[in-house]
């Protein structure tokens, strides 16, 4: 972390585009029965399983906007780029099966750097059992750009959209919130320290959970399986990439309902609470607006409450109301506060 660049590396121009692709993808193995043709032809060929729908999602990550390579190792970046896409597939209650990877890279990145990036992609593909079936590489004048497209499948009746929530449905979240954002704050702080003293190396051990949630998040591939085992089909679902408040508002607008979410029910890791105190930041604000948690937020019918009430992975944080009642946070002091989306906005103008 915060290492100086070694210039004695292999230039990627020595391999050419096709040579680079062959080199970086030589270790990818096909695992999915639905993958008929992966890398090596004009296009991938994927078979749709009988009575299943295809789910497709894509994300574009830009250096300086979505990641900072002064503290984001390239292997972690490759891993995270895959995970954030797979999270969207799980949010549809589907199972991912293939991904494509497209990279634009400037000449300051040697071959060894690309090997690190693809090692992270390969690790994520292996852990989440998806095939890398194609993509593209090109040159860039603005640093590193990385785009992943994920493809998944699910039975038509099992796919969950954002628009199925009804009045009185319960609002449920997986895991805990706010850790990724606080991990980013810790890394940004240490980056500033490093700028002043390049010989200083940060002690990140007290912040290990937060930093891991930022640099190496995991998608909740266990949740669709868990819900199926519990015989619970969510009425609406979304992944928490832009902050809890933004995602609640997305569900409410799509489903034409209101919501009451209870501050004292929002799950926070103890490390989040303590580091929020260290930074003098309100932990509820971080949980609501931080983003990049990649947990799942979903609604269920009230009759499904007994099936999930004691599950350690799931927390009921509120309930849906009539659309006319609006979207509110019920504070610990029992005050009703209108919920506002203050999370990540990729198109926000920089001052």
C-alpha positions in Angstrom: 0.0 0.0 0.0 1.3 3.5 -0.9 4.3 1.9 -2.7 6.4 3.8 -5.2 6.1 2.6 -8.8 8.7 0.2 -10.2 9.6 1.2 -13.8 11.5 -2.0 -14.6 8.4 -3.8 -15.9 7.1 -5.3 -19.2 5.3 -2.9 -21.5 1.9 -4.3 -22.6 2.5 -3.0 -26.1 5.1 -5.7 -26.6 2.3 -8.3 -26.7 -0.3 -6.5 -28.8 -4.0 -6.6 -28.1 -4.7 -10.3 -28.9 -1.5 -11.4 -27.3 -2.4 -9.5 -24.2 -5.9 -11.1 -24.1 -4.4 -14.6 -24.6 -1.9 -14.0 -21.9 -4.3 -12.6 -19.3 -7.1 -15.1 -19.9 -5.1 -18.3 -20.3 -5.9 -19.6 -16.8 -9.7 -19.1 -17.0 -11.5 -22.4 -17.0 -15.1 -23.0 -18.1 -17.3 -24.3 -15.3 -20.9 -23.6 -16.2 -22.9 -26.0 -18.3 -24.6 -23.0 -19.9 -21.3 -21.7 -21.4 -21.1 -23.2 -24.9 -18.3 -20.9 -26.2 -16.3 -18.6 -24.0 -13.2 -16.6 -25.0 -11.7 -17.3 -28.4 -14.4 -16.5 -31.0 -16.2 -13.4 -32.3 -18.8 -13.7 -29.5 -19.6 -15.9 -26.5 -22.4 -18.5 -26.8 -24.6 -19.1 -23.8 -27.5 -21.5 -23.6 -30.6 -20.4 -21.7 -31.7 -23.1 -19.3 -35.3 -24.4 -19.8 -38.0 -22.2 -18.2 -35.4 -19.6 -17.0 -35.0 -15.9 -17.7 -31.7 -14.2 -18.5 -30.5 -11.4 -16.1 -27.9 -9.0 -17.4 -26.1 -6.1 -15.6 -23.0 -4.0 -16.2 -20.8 -1.5 -14.3 -18.1 0.9 -15.4 -15.3 1.8 -13.0 -13.0 4.7 -13.7 -9.7 5.6 -12.0 -10.0 8.7 -10.0 -13.8 8.5 -9.9 -14.6 5.0 -8.5 -11.2 3.9 -7.2 -7.8 5.3 -6.1 -4.8 3.2 -6.9 -2.7 4.8 -4.2 -4.5 2.5 -1.7 -6.5 0.1 -3.9 -4.3 -2.9 -4.9 -5.0 -4.0 -8.5 -5.8 -7.5 -7.5 -8.4 -6.2 -5.1 -9.8 -3.9 -7.8 -10.3 -6.8 -10.2 -12.0 -8.8 -7.4 -14.2 -5.9 -6.4 -15.2 -5.1 -10.0 -16.6 -8.6 -10.4 -18.3 -8.7 -7.0 -20.2 -5.4 -7.4 -21.7 -6.7 -10.6 -22.6 -10.1 -9.2 -24.4 -8.3 -6.3 -26.9 -6.8 -8.8 -27.6 -10.3 -10.1 -28.2 -11.6 -6.5 -30.5 -8.6 -6.0 -32.7 -10.0 -8.7 -32.8 -13.3 -6.8 -30.9 -14.9 -9.7 -27.7 -16.9 -9.9 -24.8 -15.4 -12.0 -23.2 -17.7 -14.5 -20.9 -15.6 -16.8 -19.1 -12.3 -17.0 -17.3 -10.3 -19.6 -14.4 -8.0 -18.8 -13.4 -4.9 -20.8 -10.3 -2.9 -19.8 -8.9 0.4 -21.1 -5.4 1.0 -19.9 -2.7 3.7 -20.3 0.9 3.0 -21.0 1.9 3.6 -17.4 0.5 0.2 -16.5 3.0 -2.6 -17.3 2.1 -6.2 -18.1 2.7 -7.2 -14.5 0.0 -4.7 -13.3 -2.5 -6.2 -15.7 -1.6 -9.7 -14.4 -2.5 -8.5 -10.9 -5.8 -7.1 -12.1 -6.8 -10.3 -13.8 -5.6 -12.4 -10.9 -8.3 -10.6 -8.8 -10.9 -11.2 -11.6 -9.9 -14.9 -11.8 -10.1 -15.3 -8.0 -13.7 -13.8 -7.9 -14.8 -15.9 -10.8 -13.6 -19.0 -9.1 -15.2 -18.2 -5.7 -18.5 -17.2 -7.3 -18.4 -20.0 -9.9 -18.8 -17.8 -12.9 -17.2 -18.1 -16.3 -15.2 -15.3 -18.0 -16.5 -15.5 -21.6 -15.3 -12.4 -23.3 -14.5 -8.7 -23.2 -12.1 -6.2 -24.8 -8.9 -4.4 -24.2 -7.9 -1.0 -25.5 -5.6 1.9 -24.8 -6.5 4.9 -22.6 -5.2 8.4 -22.2 -6.8 8.9 -18.8 -5.7 6.0 -16.7 -7.5 2.7 -16.0 -11.1 2.0 -17.0 -12.7 -1.3 -16.1 -16.1 -2.6 -17.2 -17.7 -5.9 -16.2 -20.9 -7.3 -17.5 -22.5 -10.1 -15.5 -25.1 -12.6 -16.8 -27.3 -14.8 -14.7 -30.4 -16.9 -14.8 -33.4 -17.5 -12.7 -36.9 -19.1 -13.0 -39.4 -16.5 -14.2 -41.5 -16.8 -11.0 -38.5 -16.4 -8.8 -37.1 -13.1 -10.2 -37.6 -10.2 -7.7 -37.9 -6.7 -9.0 -38.0 -3.3 -7.1 -41.7 -2.7 -7.8 -43.4 -5.5 -5.7 -43.5 -4.0 -2.2 -47.0 -3.4 -0.7 -48.3 -1.5 2.2 -47.5 -3.3 5.5 -44.7 -5.4 4.0 -41.7 -5.6 6.3 -38.3 -4.0 5.3 -35.4 -6.3 5.8 -31.6 -5.8 5.4 -28.8 -8.4 5.3 -25.5 -8.0 7.3 -24.5 -4.6 8.7 -24.1 -1.2 7.1 -21.6 1.7 7.0 -18.4 -0.2 7.2 -17.3 0.3 3.6 -17.7 4.1 3.8 -15.7 4.3 7.1 -13.0 2.1 5.6 -12.7 4.7 2.8 -12.4 7.5 5.3 -9.6 5.6 7.1 -7.8 5.0 3.8 -8.2 8.6 2.7 -6.8 9.8 6.0 -3.8 7.6 5.8 -3.2 8.7 2.2 -2.9 12.3 3.4 -0.4 11.2 6.1 1.6 9.3 3.5 1.7 12.4 1.3 3.4 14.3 4.1 5.7 11.5 5.1 6.2 8.8 2.3 8.3 6.7 4.7 5.3 6.2 7.0 3.3 3.0 6.6 -0.2 3.0 8.1 -1.3 0.7 10.9 -4.6 -0.5 9.6 -5.1 -3.4 12.0 -7.6 -1.6 14.3 -9.6 -0.9 11.1 -9.3 -4.3 9.5 -13.0 -5.0 9.1 -13.7 -1.5 7.6 -10.8 -1.6 5.2 -11.7 -5.1 4.0 -15.3 -4.0 3.4 -14.0 -1.2 1.2 -11.2 -2.9 -0.7 -12.5 -6.5 -0.9 -16.3 -6.6 -0.5 -18.3 -9.8 -0.9 -21.6 -10.1 -2.7 -24.4 -11.9 -0.7 -24.6 -15.1 -2.8 -25.8 -16.9 0.3 -29.1 -14.9 0.5 -31.0 -16.2 -2.5 -30.2 -19.7 -1.3 -31.1 -18.9 2.3 -34.4 -17.3 1.3 -35.3 -20.4 -0.8 -34.5 -22.7 2.1 -36.8 -20.5 4.4 -39.5 -20.6 1.7 -39.5 -16.8 1.5 -39.8 -14.9 -1.8 -39.2 -11.2 -1.3 -41.8 -8.9 -2.8 -39.1 -6.3 -3.8 -35.3 -6.3 -3.6 -32.2 -4.2 -4.3 -28.6 -4.2 -3.4 -27.1 -1.4 -1.2 -24.5 0.2 -3.4 -25.5 3.9 -3.1 -26.5 4.1 0.6 -29.5 2.7 2.5 -31.6 5.8 2.1 -31.2 5.9 -1.7 -32.1 2.2 -2.0 -35.2 2.5 0.2 -36.4 5.5 -1.9 -35.8 3.4 -5.1 -38.0 0.6 -3.8 -40.7 3.1 -2.6 -40.8 4.9 -5.9 -40.9 1.8 -8.0 -43.5 0.2 -5.8 -45.5 3.3 -5.2 -45.4 3.0 -1.4 -44.1 4.9 1.6 -41.9 3.6 4.4 -41.0 4.0 8.0 -37.5 2.8 8.8 -36.4 2.7 12.5 -33.0 4.2 13.5 -32.5 1.8 16.4 -33.0 -1.2 14.2 -30.3 -0.4 11.6 -27.5 -3.0 12.0 -24.1 -1.5 12.7 -20.8 -3.3 13.4 -19.1 -2.2 16.7 -16.1 -1.1 14.7 -18.3 1.3 12.6 -19.7 2.8 15.8 -16.2 3.3 17.4 -14.6 4.7 14.3 -17.5 7.1 13.6 -16.9 8.4 17.1 -13.2 8.8 16.3 -14.0 10.8 13.1 -16.8 12.6 14.9 -19.4 11.4 12.4 -22.9 10.3 13.1 -23.1 6.5 12.6 -26.8 6.6 11.4 -25.9 9.2 8.7 -23.1 6.8 7.5 -25.4 3.8 7.4 -28.0 5.8 5.5 -25.7 7.5 3.0 -22.4 5.7 2.9 -22.9 3.2 0.2 -20.7 0.3 -1.2 -22.0 -2.1 1.5 -23.3 -4.5 -1.2 -25.8 -6.0 1.3 -29.3 -6.8 0.1 -32.4 -4.8 1.0 -35.8 -6.4 0.5 -39.4 -6.5 1.5 -41.4 -9.5 2.7 -45.1 -10.2 3.5 -46.0 -10.0 7.2 -46.9 -13.7 7.2 -43.3 -14.5 6.4 -42.0 -12.8 9.6 -41.9 -16.0 11.7 -39.6 -17.6 9.0 -36.9 -15.0 9.3 -37.3 -13.4 12.8 -34.4 -15.3 14.4 -32.0 -15.5 11.5 -28.7 -13.8 12.3 -28.1 -12.7 8.7 -31.4 -10.7 8.5 -32.6 -7.6 10.3 -36.1 -6.1 10.1 -35.6 -2.4 10.0 -39.0 -1.0 9.1 -42.2 -1.5 7.2 -43.9 -0.1 4.1 -46.8 2.4 4.4 -49.2 4.1 2.0 -47.5 6.2 -0.6 -49.3 9.3 0.8 -47.5 8.9 4.1 -44.1 9.5 2.6 -40.7 7.9 3.4 -39.4 8.5 6.9 -36.7 7.7 9.4 -38.1 7.2 12.9 -35.4 8.4 15.2 -34.4 6.9 18.6 -36.2 9.9 20.1 -39.3 8.8 18.2 -39.1 11.8 15.8 -40.3 11.3 12.2 -37.7 12.6 9.8 -38.2 12.7 6.0 -35.7 10.3 4.4 -33.5 12.0 1.7 -31.1 10.3 -0.7 -27.7 11.7 0.0 -25.7 8.7 -1.2 -23.3 8.3 -4.1 -24.3 10.2 -7.3 -22.1 9.1 -10.2 -23.2 12.1 -12.3 -22.7 14.8 -9.7 -20.7 17.8 -10.9 -17.4 18.2 -9.1 -16.9 21.7 -7.6 
